Amino acid sequence: RGPVSLARDTANHTGYLQLELDAMATPALVQSILKQRLRLREHWGSWLFLNLGRVFGVIGMRAIYRHQMRRFGGRPFVGSFSNLGEWRDVGTWFVCPPVTLNAPVAAGAIVCDGRLSLTLEAHASIRDGDAFARAHLARWNARLPPA
């Protein structure tokens, strides 16, 4: 969790990196881009943005939101990914962040007792969302090393 201390160590520490990826980007390429962006400390910019509400208040955040929506033509195609790490003796879990109209794709990963669980969800607004999610999970599965 690094240099940010919240009242509880289990509190949600949120940040993000904005990546534009080709549909056929390999996991190695994605990891390379992520590492580069982290070295450049770009995640601190997003952390600051996510905490601007304390400074600008609700009215200011609404203005920022409207500006961003205009910038992305009313529909930013944003996704989220949450990796809950490795757990022992908790049973089998599947995790996935929520999807919304403005963040219509979400993916989650967790390892329970040495078994990887991947979950992908697509918002109902995505045409053929079920097929979309299944196709991407199949791509993930094809790139995983054999068990």
Phi, psi and chi 1 to 4 in degrees:
 res  aa     phi    psi   chi1   chi2   chi3   chi4
   1 ARG       -  -11.2  -60.0 -152.0  175.9 -119.3
   2 GLY    68.5 -148.7      -      -      -      -
   3 PRO   -77.4   -6.9   25.6  -32.0      -      -
   4 VAL   -90.5  125.0  175.8      -      -      -
   5 SER  -114.4  123.9  -65.8      -      -      -
   6 LEU  -107.2  172.7  -61.4  178.8      -      -
   7 ALA   -56.9  -37.6      -      -      -      -
   8 ARG  -120.5  139.5  -64.4 -176.7  -14.8  -95.9
   9 ASP   -70.3  -15.5   64.8  -11.2      -      -
  10 THR   -92.2    1.6   56.6      -      -      -
  11 ALA   -65.0  158.2      -      -      -      -
  12 ASN   -75.1  112.7 -168.5    6.7      -      -
  13 HIS   -98.5  106.9  -70.0   64.5      -      -
  14 THR  -113.5  140.5  -59.9      -      -      -
  15 GLY  -158.9  172.6      -      -      -      -
  16 TYR  -155.5  163.8   69.6   90.7      -      -
  17 LEU  -124.6  134.1  -68.9  169.2      -      -
  18 GLN   -91.3  116.8 -177.0  172.7  -29.6      -
  19 LEU  -122.5  134.1  -54.6  176.6      -      -
  20 GLU  -105.9  115.7  -67.5 -174.3   25.6      -
  21 LEU  -120.0  143.4  -58.6  169.0      -      -
  22 ASP   -68.4  147.7 -179.6   85.1      -      -
  23 ALA   -57.8  -25.8      -      -      -      -
  24 MET  -103.4   18.2  -62.3  -50.9  -69.2      -
  25 ALA   -58.6  135.8      -      -      -      -
  26 THR   -82.7  157.9   65.0      -      -      -
  27 PRO   -56.9  -37.7  -27.4   35.7      -      -
  28 ALA   -63.0  -40.3      -      -      -      -
  29 LEU   -66.3  -43.7  176.7   62.6      -      -
  30 VAL   -60.6  -45.2  173.5      -      -      -
  31 GLN   -62.2  -41.3 -177.6  176.5   20.8      -
  32 SER   -62.2  -44.8  171.4      -      -      -
  33 ILE   -64.1  -43.6  -67.0  170.0      -      -
  34 LEU   -59.5  -46.9  -80.5  171.2      -      -
  35 LYS   -61.2  -41.1  -75.7 -176.5  174.2 -175.0
  36 GLN   -62.3  -45.4  176.0 -170.0   28.0      -
  37 ARG   -66.0  -36.1  -60.1  -73.8  176.5   86.2
  38 LEU   -68.2  -40.3  -71.3  169.4      -      -
  39 ARG   -60.4  -34.8  -86.1 -166.9  -53.9  -85.9
  40 LEU   -79.4   -3.2  -66.2  171.5      -      -
  41 ARG    61.8   31.2  -59.1 -178.0 -175.2  -88.9
  42 GLU   -63.8  -26.1  -71.9 -175.2   12.3      -
  43 HIS   -63.3  -23.7   56.4  -67.7      -      -
  44 TRP   -70.0  -31.9  -76.1  110.6      -      -
  45 GLY   -63.2  -43.2      -      -      -      -
  46 SER   -69.2  -36.9   70.0      -      -      -
  47 TRP   -61.1  -44.4  179.3   85.1      -      -
  48 LEU   -60.7  -45.5  178.7   62.1      -      -
  49 PHE   -59.0  -44.2  175.4   76.3      -      -
  50 LEU   -67.7  -17.0  -68.7  168.2      -      -
  51 ASN  -106.0    7.5  -73.3  -82.9      -      -
  52 LEU   -68.0  -20.8  -78.0  176.9      -      -
  53 GLY   -54.7  -33.0      -      -      -      -
  54 ARG   -64.7  -30.0  -65.8 -179.2 -164.6  151.6
  55 VAL   -90.1  -48.2  176.5      -      -      -
  56 PHE   -92.2  -16.5  -66.9  113.7      -      -
  57 GLY    71.6 -177.0      -      -      -      -
  58 VAL   -64.0  -44.2  173.4      -      -      -
  59 ILE   -62.8  -44.6  -66.7  170.5      -      -
  60 GLY   -64.0  -40.2      -      -      -      -
  61 MET   -67.8  -35.9  -68.6  -53.3  -69.9      -
  62 ARG   -61.9  -41.0  -80.7 -168.4 -169.1  132.9
  63 ALA   -63.8  -42.5      -      -      -      -
  64 ILE   -63.4  -42.9  -68.5  169.3      -      -
  65 TYR   -61.1  -46.7  175.1   78.8      -      -
  66 ARG   -60.9  -41.2  -79.7 -168.5 -138.0  103.6
  67 HIS   -60.9  -46.0  170.2   73.8      -      -
  68 GLN   -63.8  -39.9  -71.2  -67.5   84.9      -
  69 MET   -63.9  -40.3  -69.0  -56.7  -74.2      -
  70 ARG   -64.1  -41.4  -78.7 -169.2  -55.9  -85.2
  71 ARG   -60.7  -36.1 -172.7  172.6  153.4 -133.8
  72 PHE  -101.7   19.9  -69.8  108.8      -      -
  73 GLY    64.3   30.8      -      -      -      -
  74 GLY    82.7   -4.6      -      -      -      -
  75 ARG  -150.3   82.6  177.5   76.1 -172.0 -100.7
  76 PRO   -69.2  132.0   24.6  -29.9      -      -
  77 PHE   -92.6   90.2 -161.7   80.0      -      -
  78 VAL  -115.8  142.5  175.9      -      -      -
  79 GLY  -126.7  168.4      -      -      -      -
  80 SER  -133.3  151.8   58.5      -      -      -
  81 PHE  -135.2  133.5  174.8   73.9      -      -
  82 SER  -129.5  125.3 -176.8      -      -      -
  83 ASN  -113.2  112.8 -178.7   -9.6      -      -
  84 LEU   -88.7    3.2  -66.0 -170.7      -      -
  85 GLY    81.8 -156.2      -      -      -      -
  86 GLU  -109.3  134.7 -170.0  164.4  -14.2      -
  87 TRP  -130.3  150.1  -65.1   76.2      -      -
  88 ARG  -122.6  143.9  -62.6 -101.5  175.3 -121.1
  89 ASP    55.9   41.8  -59.2  -39.9      -      -
  90 VAL  -120.8    3.7  -64.3      -      -      -
  91 GLY    86.1 -161.4      -      -      -      -
  92 THR  -105.7  127.5  -59.3      -      -      -
  93 TRP  -122.5  151.2  -75.2   64.4      -      -
  94 PHE  -126.1  131.5  -62.9   88.7      -      -
  95 VAL  -127.1  149.5  -60.6      -      -      -
  96 CYS  -163.0  130.3 -166.8      -      -      -
  97 PRO   -63.8  159.4  -12.8   23.2      -      -
  98 PRO   -72.1  153.5   24.1  -31.0      -      -
  99 VAL  -105.4  151.9  -65.7      -      -      -
 100 THR  -139.0  173.9   66.7      -      -      -
 101 LEU   -59.1  -37.3 -175.1   61.0      -      -
 102 ASN   -88.3  -12.7  -67.3  -32.1      -      -
 103 ALA  -135.8   75.2      -      -      -      -
 104 PRO   -81.0   -2.2   29.2  -34.9      -      -
 105 VAL  -129.1  133.5  178.4      -      -      -
 106 ALA  -139.9  145.8      -      -      -      -
 107 ALA  -137.2  147.1      -      -      -      -
 108 GLY  -137.7  151.1      -      -      -      -
 109 ALA  -138.6  143.1      -      -      -      -
 110 ILE  -155.0  147.4 -171.6  171.0      -      -
 111 VAL  -114.5  119.8  175.2      -      -      -
 112 CYS  -117.0  118.2  -64.2      -      -      -
 113 ASP    50.3   43.9  -65.0  -36.6      -      -
 114 GLY    81.7    2.1      -      -      -      -
 115 ARG  -110.3  125.2  -63.0 -177.7   66.7 -170.3
 116 LEU   -80.8  133.8  173.4   64.2      -      -
 117 SER  -119.2  125.5  163.7      -      -      -
 118 LEU  -116.3  135.1  -63.0  172.8      -      -
 119 THR  -130.8  138.6  -52.9      -      -      -
 120 LEU  -136.0  132.5 -174.5   70.9      -      -
 121 GLU  -128.9  141.4 -176.5  175.7    4.3      -
 122 ALA  -120.0  136.0      -      -      -      -
 123 HIS   -62.4  150.9 -170.3  -92.0      -      -
 124 ALA   -59.5  -20.8      -      -      -      -
 125 SER   -74.2  -13.7   64.9      -      -      -
 126 ILE   -82.5  119.6  -64.8  178.2      -      -
 127 ARG   -59.9  133.6 -171.2  170.3   33.5  127.4
 128 ASP    56.9   39.6  -60.4  -35.5      -      -
 129 GLY   -57.0  -37.5      -      -      -      -
 130 ASP   -65.3  -45.2 -172.8   50.1      -      -
 131 ALA   -65.4  -38.4      -      -      -      -
 132 PHE   -57.7  -51.2  170.7   88.2      -      -
 133 ALA   -64.0  -44.0      -      -      -      -
 134 ARG   -62.5  -40.7  -71.6 -178.9 -170.4  -79.6
 135 ALA   -64.3  -41.5      -      -      -      -
 136 HIS   -71.4  -36.9  -75.2  -73.9      -      -
 137 LEU   -64.7  -37.6  -83.8  173.4      -      -
 138 ALA   -64.1  -39.1      -      -      -      -
 139 ARG   -63.2  -43.6  -79.1 -177.7   57.9 -147.0
 140 TRP   -58.4  -50.9  -87.1    2.8      -      -
 141 ASN   -59.3  -39.1 -165.5   39.8      -      -
 142 ALA   -65.1  -24.8      -      -      -      -
 143 ARG   -93.7   -7.0  -67.5  173.6 -171.4 -102.1
 144 LEU   -76.9  144.9  -69.3  171.9      -      -
 145 PRO   -68.1  151.5   18.5  -24.5      -      -
 146 PRO   -61.2  146.9   -6.5   11.8      -      -
 147 ALA   -72.6      -      -      -      -      -
